[in-house]
Amino acid sequence: MAAMAMAASASLLSPFPSPSLRRRLPSLLLLRASSTEFNITFAPSPAKTPKPQILVPDPNPNPSSPPVPLVIPWIVRGEDGSFRLQSTPPVRLLHALSDTKPASPAKSKNKTRKDPKPAFASSSAPPPFSKAARRFYNQKIREPQRLSKVLAAAGVASRRSSEELIFGGKVTVNGSVCTTPQTRVDLLKDSIYVNGNRLSKKLPPKLYFALNKPKGYICSSGEESKSIISLFDGFWDSWNKLNPGVPKPRLFTVGRLDVGTTGLIVVTNDGDFAQSLAHPSSNLSKEYIATIDGSVHRRHLIAISEGTKIDGVHCVPDSVELLPAQPEAPRSRLRIVVHEGRNHEVRELVKNAGLKIYSLKRVRIGGFRLPSDLGLGKYVELKQAELKALGGAIQRSTKV
């Protein structure tokens, strides 16, 4: 039998076994497989040589011998970093399995998916800023507005002056005299006349300027020669050529600076923006540089920081700071920041401390600072980022 097995093994190694051997090959392989034992033993450790452990039982065990247990080997990294085999699971794994809590089945919640809102779900929501969408908004969705507000937005006069024109019977709507400023009108659909002149269907664009106010000019929208608005005469010279058919905007200042104060002031024709910027609820800080005629001591700074009463209200500045002296400016300078914006507030604070103001300049409103290269009497049109820095509620016109 052994000779036959050796011959079969030699024939298997040969690339071309004989035909007779090929016929007997299945039985020889079966005979060889039945006489082989698959015994897996652990390698002996350096310390002592353990007895061989049979991991897989013999296919043909002796019925009289006791059953051999099935052992699963575990490869574990020891404390010294080397790997070793053991027949029991690692202790850390057993502790982790004992600490693990069975996961509770997740409750299925059927959440209905909300559909996105349509582009024109609300009549008050502004449309996308494309020309076709603005035209659709103006013609189909736009709500009527008060007559006095429409006249002011069209540049006829201020809101109060427009109400006086309406009360005086100088405004007609669709051929009838209207004496109620709260009358709702639509500029595109209604025919509106003021002093016999028809109001244009187009509204002027919203304009925003930062101006460096010179000393001696007043914050007035009248025809005075020393009015801040008169500094824009050069801007209107080319208006009709650059904007044919568009009515001329009526500019006004946001808030006021007294005649002796210089510096930053905002000029616009957007009433809503001006209201949000000038209203006390906006809580915008305003920074002034006060040049003092005389010496400034610690007691003066303490007196200014403690505040003073203005129109029955105790006003306290946000901060007071003595600026370093400059060679070209021998007088002392104070940086004073306020947020209430009451009439002559900075001048009253300095006066209450026993000091005399030589000159006063506003250099910042909110987060927007007066450009250092903007000369007296000069202005610059504000961009969207600069308008946001001011902190006002900006609503660009959506009129076509």
PATITI-106388 format. One record per residue (C-alpha): residue in one letter; x, y, z. Coordinates in pm, whole numbers, padded with zeros to 5 digits, always signed. Example, Ala and Ser with C-alpha at 12.3 -4.5 7.8 and 13.67 -1.06 7.14 Angstrom:
% residues 2
a+01230-00450+00780s+01367-00106+00714
***
This chain:
% residues 400
m+00000+00000+00000a+00285+00236+00080a+00451+00158-00250m+00132+00240-00437a+00101+00575-00255m+00458+00667-00339a+00400+00578-00704a+00085+00789-00710s+00269+01083-00559a+00546+01058-00817s+00293+01036-01096l+00109+01341-00966l+00430+01540-00976s+00481+01434-01336p+00316+01663-01589f+00192+01363-01794p+00063+01074-01574s+00000+00740-01737p-00353+00642-01853s-00377+00354-01604l-00286+00585-01319r-00544+00839-01426r-00820+00580-01392r-00702+00493-01036l-00636+00855-00932p-00963+00922-00743s-00927+00614-00525l-00562+00691-00448l-00645+01047-00348l-00926+00923-00125l-00690+00669+00029r-00428+00937+00091a-00679+01180+00242s-00825+00918+00477s-00487+00827+00616t-00373+01183+00697e-00421+01350+01039f-00474+01729+01062n-00331+01807+01401i-00242+02173+01474t-00024+02233+01775f+00111+02548+01939a+00478+02631+01907p+00674+02573+02231s+00741+02886+02439p+01095+02968+02554a+01013+02914+02921k+00858+02567+02905t+00734+02329+02642p+00360+02273+02678k+00185+01962+02569p+00054+01965+02212q-00301+02091+02187i-00516+01949+01911l-00718+02235+01762v-00901+02032+01498p-01018+01681+01591d-00911+01381+01388p-01160+01297+01106n-01157+00934+01211p-01131+00938+01594n-01117+00627+01801p-01466+00565+01947s-01320+00443+02271s-01105+00757+02329p-01257+01069+02492p-01364+01356+02259v-01105+01621+02190p-01233+01977+02265l-01234+02241+01989v-01004+02530+02085i-01013+02871+01904p-00676+03050+01909w-00658+03421+01998i-00369+03639+01882v-00307+03895+02160r-00050+04173+02187g+00134+04150+02517e+00251+04434+02742d+00597+04413+02586g+00446+04469+02239s+00500+04117+02107f+00219+03893+01978r+00130+03560+02139l-00137+03290+02100q-00382+03199+02374s-00693+02985+02396t-00911+03240+02582p-01034+03581+02466p-00852+03894+02591v-00971+04030+02925r-01023+04378+02779l-01261+04237+02517l-01465+04056+02779h-01498+04375+02986a-01600+04577+02680l-01867+04322+02586s-02005+04320+02941d-02027+04702+02952t-02200+04733+02616k-02575+04792+02644p-02807+04649+02383a-02921+04921+02143s-03290+04996+02162p-03472+04985+01832a-03504+05333+01687k-03852+05467+01662s-03944+05544+01307k-04089+05886+01263n-04264+05966+00942k-04169+06326+00881t-04339+06494+00595r-04102+06691+00377k-04199+07050+00337d-04210+07184-00012p-03997+07491-00081k-04181+07820-00081p-04259+07961-00422a-04070+08263-00544f-04374+08489-00501a-04543+08329-00201s-04597+08662-00026s-04698+08987-00183s-04462+09177+00047a-04153+08967-00028p-03919+09127-00282p-03857+08926-00599p-03520+08823-00736f-03324+09120-00862s-03357+09046-01231k-03518+09297-01465a-03803+09066-01565a-03879+08976-01202r-03879+09343-01096r-04117+09432-01378f-04350+09148-01279y-04334+09257-00915n-04414+09619-00999q-04704+09534-01229k-04867+09240-01052i-04774+09222-00686r-04671+09564-00560e-04911+09709-00305p-05036+10070-00321q-04866+10323-00092r-04969+10641+00084l-04992+10946-00140s-04760+11156+00075k-04495+10885+00069v-04520+10850-00308l-04475+11226-00355a-04171+11228-00126a-04018+10926-00302a-04074+11093-00640g-03870+11392-00526v-04157+11642-00514a-04089+11755-00156s-04028+11621+00190r-04294+11409+00357r-04422+11702+00563s-04417+11944+00267s-04600+11684+00055e-04875+11665+00316e-04907+12043+00304l-04946+12027-00076i-05218+11765-00038f-05403+11962+00231g-05382+12271+00009g-05570+12097-00273k-05276+12109-00514v-05270+11731-00580t-05516+11543-00800v-05552+11166-00836n-05728+11035-01149g-05882+11377-01218s-06014+11439-00864v-05861+11663-00600c-05726+11456-00311t-05687+11616+00031t-05605+11301+00230p-05234+11213+00259q-05321+10855+00363t-05489+10780+00029r-05344+10464-00123v-05220+10511-00479d-05021+10312-00733l-04779+10523-00931l-04796+10294-01237k-05175+10271-01250d-05298+10606-01111s-05266+10945-01278i-05124+11192-01025y-05078+11567-01084v-04901+11816-00855n-04956+12187-00929g-05077+12091-01277n-04765+11883-01356r-04806+11511-01404l-04597+11288-01182s-04360+11060-01373k-04426+10688-01369k-04060+10628-01293l-03917+10683-00950p-03562+10817-00907p-03299+10567-00795k-03187+10549-00434l-02866+10744-00376y-02635+10737-00074f-02341+10972-00016a-02084+11034+00257l-01989+11402+00269n-01714+11582+00459k-01907+11883+00585p-01717+12212+00590k-01754+12466+00867g-02024+12729+00807y-02267+12505+00612i-02611+12414+00748c-02801+12085+00721s-03096+12212+00520s-03267+12105+00200g-03367+12460+00112e-03224+12695-00146e-02972+12858+00088s-02629+12914-00061k-02463+12766+00247s-02679+12452+00245i-02507+12114+00232i-02727+12018-00064s-02578+12306-00263l-02248+12116-00262f-02412+11871-00508d-02477+12130-00780g-02202+11981-00994f-02361+11637-00959w-02690+11757-01113d-02526+11925-01413s-02489+11591-01594w-02795+11417-01447n-03030+11457-01744k-02761+11343-01986l-02670+11032-01788n-03027+10949-01677p-03267+11049-01957g-03631+11042-01854v-03553+10975-01488p-03674+11240-01242k-03418+11419-01030p-03391+11283-00671r-03449+11510-00374l-03151+11475-00141f-03149+11546+00232t-02914+11485+00523v-02943+11205+00773g-02942+11381+01105r-02774+11718+01158l-02441+11876+01240d-02444+12231+01373v-02297+12508+01163g-01963+12506+01346t-01907+12127+01334t-01726+11958+01046g-01687+11597+00938l-01894+11300+00834i-02259+11336+00738v-02473+11105+00524v-02684+11243+00239t-02954+11035+00069n-03303+11035-00082d-03409+10712+00094g-03645+10808+00373d-03668+10461+00527f-03290+10431+00540a-03255+10777+00695q-03517+10695+00958s-03348+10369+01058l-03007+10539+01077a-03113+10845+01276h-03361+10680+01512p-03235+10637+01872s-03332+10269+01863s-03050+10205+01615n-02805+10272+01903l-02529+10368+01658s-02213+10507+01810k-02071+10834+01675e-01710+10934+01724y-01597+11299+01749i-01257+11463+01772a-01280+11775+01990t-00989+12021+01980i-00972+12202+02315d-00861+12561+02369g-00652+12518+02683s-00502+12241+02893v-00683+11918+02974h-00632+11749+03312r-00754+11430+03473r-01041+11603+03649h-01176+11721+03311l-01181+11367+03176i-01362+11241+03487a-01621+11520+03459i-01691+11439+03091s-01719+11065+03159e-01973+11129+03436g-02204+11298+03183t-02444+11589+03206k-02815+11670+03168i-02939+11769+02822d-03309+11855+02782g-03381+11692+03117v-03205+11366+03029h-02874+11262+03184c-02639+11181+02895v-02322+10978+02950p-02062+10926+02674d-01947+10579+02577s-01579+10671+02608v-01348+10971+02654e-00979+10966+02562l-00703+11226+02557l-00513+11187+02228p-00134+11224+02209a-00005+11571+02123q+00108+11638+01767p+00386+11878+01663e+00169+12051+01403a-00131+12071+01643p-00028+12216+01978r-00383+12215+02120s-00515+11919+02318r-00750+11681+02143l-01018+11456+02289r-01183+11152+02132i-01542+11135+02254v-01783+10855+02153v-02158+10893+02208h-02461+10698+02089e-02767+10901+02187g-02697+11181+01940r-02883+11455+02123n-02862+11813+02007h-02515+11962+02086e-02443+11661+02310v-02062+11665+02272r-02042+12042+02314e-02251+12025+02632l-02035+11746+02776v-01716+11945+02721k-01872+12267+02846n-01996+12097+03164a-01637+11987+03238g-01517+12349+03229l-01344+12328+02890k-01384+12530+02572i-01404+12369+02229y-01186+12519+01959s-01314+12287+01681l-01530+11976+01658k-01524+11708+01388r-01726+11386+01349v-01514+11106+01207r-01726+10791+01242i-02086+10669+01235g-02142+10307+01331g-01879+10101+01154f-01811+10352+00877r-01522+10597+00919l-01473+10918+00723p-01212+10851+00449s-00887+11029+00530d-00845+11144+00169l-01192+11301+00143g-01145+11679+00146l-01379+11937+00296g-01691+11983+00084k-01625+11662-00109y-01849+11357-00118v-01829+10993-00224e-02112+10756-00320l-02145+10468-00078k-02138+10106-00187q-02338+09819-00042a-02067+09709+00202e-02024+10066+00330l-02399+10101+00377k-02405+09785+00587a-02119+09923+00795l-02332+10228+00871g-02592+09997+01024g-02907+10134+00858a-03184+09917+00715i-03108+09938+00344q-03379+09852+00095r-03276+09911-00261s-03548+10029-00494t-03705+09755-00705k-03865+09992-00954v-03792+09933-01322
***
